[in-house]
Amino acid sequence: MRAQAGRMELLEKVTAVRAGAAAAVLLIATAVLTVVGVGFSTWLITMVALSTGAALTLTTPYALLLALTGWGLVTGFAVNTGGQLTFGASDLRHLGLLLALGVVASRYSPGPASGSASASRV
């Protein structure tokens, strides 16, 4: 039983590393999108694609954190400037979109079900 607990902890760490790498990709994309100066739609599509794609390999809690990160970057740098977050109706719709897609992607991705005891994916 102890070996199984150690293995699950290791798998969780691997998932956490994957989530951290995905967040780094979002930050790099933010830098690129800011320098290039693209429009809002491109920002939103990019963050949706990157965070949802990464959520396919993550458990639901990590997918939600990544979606929240994507929303913060879109709101802070595409809608506003300097990382300022706002909570207007459109901001909350974007948050809902990213969170919903993150949950769907993490729940319906290949691998163990997110709600199972073996939720961490390698």
DRENDO-1510 file (C-alpha; in Angstrom, 1 decimal, always signed):
<recs>
REC; n; res; u; v; w
REC; 1; MET; +0.0; +0.0; +0.0 .
REC; 2; ARG; +2.9; +2.4; +0.8 .
REC; 3; ALA; +4.5; +1.7; -2.6 .
REC; 4; GLN; +1.2; +2.6; -4.3 .
REC; 5; ALA; +1.0; +5.8; -2.3 .
REC; 6; GLY; +4.5; +6.8; -3.3 .
REC; 7; ARG; +3.8; +6.0; -6.9 .
REC; 8; MET; +0.7; +8.2; -6.9 .
REC; 9; GLU; +2.7; +11.0; -5.3 .
REC; 10; LEU; +5.3; +10.7; -8.1 .
REC; 11; LEU; +2.5; +10.7; -10.8 .
REC; 12; GLU; +1.0; +13.8; -9.2 .
REC; 13; LYS; +4.4; +15.6; -9.4 .
REC; 14; VAL; +4.7; +14.7; -13.1 .
REC; 15; THR; +1.2; +16.2; -13.7 .
REC; 16; ALA; +2.3; +19.3; -11.8 .
REC; 17; VAL; +5.4; +19.6; -13.9 .
REC; 18; ARG; +3.3; +19.3; -17.0 .
REC; 19; ALA; +0.9; +22.0; -15.7 .
REC; 20; GLY; +3.9; +24.3; -15.0 .
REC; 21; ALA; +5.3; +23.7; -18.4 .
REC; 22; ALA; +1.9; +24.6; -19.9 .
REC; 23; ALA; +1.8; +27.8; -17.9 .
REC; 24; ALA; +5.2; +28.7; -19.1 .
REC; 25; VAL; +4.0; +28.2; -22.7 .
REC; 26; LEU; +1.1; +30.6; -22.0 .
REC; 27; LEU; +3.6; +33.2; -20.6 .
REC; 28; ILE; +5.8; +32.9; -23.7 .
REC; 29; ALA; +2.7; +33.2; -25.9 .
REC; 30; THR; +1.8; +36.3; -24.0 .
REC; 31; ALA; +5.2; +37.9; -24.7 .
REC; 32; VAL; +5.0; +37.0; -28.4 .
REC; 33; LEU; +1.4; +38.3; -28.8 .
REC; 34; THR; +2.3; +41.5; -27.0 .
REC; 35; VAL; +5.4; +42.2; -29.1 .
REC; 36; VAL; +3.6; +41.3; -32.4 .
REC; 37; GLY; +0.6; +43.4; -31.4 .
REC; 38; VAL; -2.2; +41.2; -32.5 .
REC; 39; GLY; -5.9; +41.9; -32.0 .
REC; 40; PHE; -8.1; +40.6; -29.1 .
REC; 41; SER; -9.6; +37.7; -31.1 .
REC; 42; THR; -6.2; +36.3; -31.8 .
REC; 43; TRP; -5.3; +36.6; -28.1 .
REC; 44; LEU; -8.4; +34.8; -27.0 .
REC; 45; ILE; -8.2; +32.0; -29.7 .
REC; 46; THR; -4.5; +31.5; -28.8 .
REC; 47; MET; -5.1; +31.2; -25.1 .
REC; 48; VAL; -8.2; +28.9; -25.6 .
REC; 49; ALA; -6.2; +26.6; -28.0 .
REC; 50; LEU; -3.1; +26.4; -25.7 .
REC; 51; SER; -4.9; +26.0; -22.4 .
REC; 52; THR; -7.5; +23.5; -23.8 .
REC; 53; GLY; -4.8; +21.5; -25.6 .
REC; 54; ALA; -2.7; +21.3; -22.4 .
REC; 55; ALA; -5.8; +20.4; -20.4 .
REC; 56; LEU; -6.0; +17.2; -22.4 .
REC; 57; THR; -3.0; +15.9; -20.4 .
REC; 58; LEU; -4.0; +17.3; -17.0 .
REC; 59; THR; -6.4; +16.5; -14.2 .
REC; 60; THR; -9.3; +18.8; -13.8 .
REC; 61; PRO; -7.9; +21.0; -10.9 .
REC; 62; TYR; -4.7; +21.7; -12.9 .
REC; 63; ALA; -6.8; +22.3; -16.1 .
REC; 64; LEU; -8.8; +24.9; -14.1 .
REC; 65; LEU; -5.7; +26.6; -12.8 .
REC; 66; LEU; -4.3; +26.8; -16.3 .
REC; 67; ALA; -7.6; +28.2; -17.7 .
REC; 68; LEU; -7.5; +30.8; -14.9 .
REC; 69; THR; -4.0; +31.7; -15.9 .
REC; 70; GLY; -5.0; +32.0; -19.6 .
REC; 71; TRP; -7.9; +34.3; -18.6 .
REC; 72; GLY; -5.6; +36.5; -16.5 .
REC; 73; LEU; -3.2; +36.9; -19.3 .
REC; 74; VAL; -5.9; +37.7; -21.8 .
REC; 75; THR; -7.6; +40.2; -19.5 .
REC; 76; GLY; -4.4; +41.7; -18.2 .
REC; 77; PHE; -2.6; +42.2; -21.5 .
REC; 78; ALA; -5.2; +42.0; -24.4 .
REC; 79; VAL; -8.2; +43.7; -22.8 .
REC; 80; ASN; -6.2; +46.0; -20.4 .
REC; 81; THR; -2.5; +46.9; -20.2 .
REC; 82; GLY; +0.2; +46.2; -17.7 .
REC; 83; GLY; -1.5; +43.1; -16.3 .
REC; 84; GLN; -4.5; +44.9; -14.8 .
REC; 85; LEU; -7.4; +42.5; -14.3 .
REC; 86; THR; -11.0; +43.6; -14.6 .
REC; 87; PHE; -14.2; +41.7; -13.9 .
REC; 88; GLY; -16.7; +43.2; -16.3 .
REC; 89; ALA; -19.4; +41.0; -18.0 .
REC; 90; SER; -17.3; +40.3; -21.0 .
REC; 91; ASP; -14.3; +39.4; -18.8 .
REC; 92; LEU; -16.4; +36.9; -16.9 .
REC; 93; ARG; -17.7; +35.4; -20.1 .
REC; 94; HIS; -14.1; +34.8; -21.3 .
REC; 95; LEU; -13.3; +33.3; -17.9 .
REC; 96; GLY; -16.4; +31.0; -18.2 .
REC; 97; LEU; -15.4; +29.9; -21.7 .
REC; 98; LEU; -11.8; +29.0; -20.7 .
REC; 99; LEU; -12.9; +27.2; -17.5 .
REC; 100; ALA; -15.6; +25.2; -19.3 .
REC; 101; LEU; -13.3; +24.1; -22.1 .
REC; 102; GLY; -10.6; +23.2; -19.5 .
REC; 103; VAL; -13.0; +21.0; -17.6 .
REC; 104; VAL; -14.4; +19.3; -20.8 .
REC; 105; ALA; -10.9; +18.7; -22.1 .
REC; 106; SER; -9.6; +17.3; -18.9 .
REC; 107; ARG; -12.7; +15.0; -18.4 .
REC; 108; TYR; -12.9; +13.7; -21.9 .
REC; 109; SER; -9.2; +13.3; -22.7 .
REC; 110; PRO; -7.6; +9.9; -23.3 .
REC; 111; GLY; -6.4; +8.2; -20.1 .
REC; 112; PRO; -7.8; +7.6; -16.7 .
REC; 113; ALA; -11.0; +9.5; -15.7 .
REC; 114; SER; -10.2; +12.7; -13.8 .
REC; 115; GLY; -12.4; +11.7; -11.0 .
REC; 116; SER; -10.8; +8.3; -10.4 .
REC; 117; ALA; -8.1; +7.4; -7.9 .
REC; 118; SER; -5.6; +7.1; -10.8 .
REC; 119; ALA; -6.4; +10.6; -12.2 .
REC; 120; SER; -2.8; +11.7; -12.7 .
REC; 121; ARG; -1.7; +11.0; -16.2 .
REC; 122; VAL; +1.9; +10.2; -17.3 .
</recs>
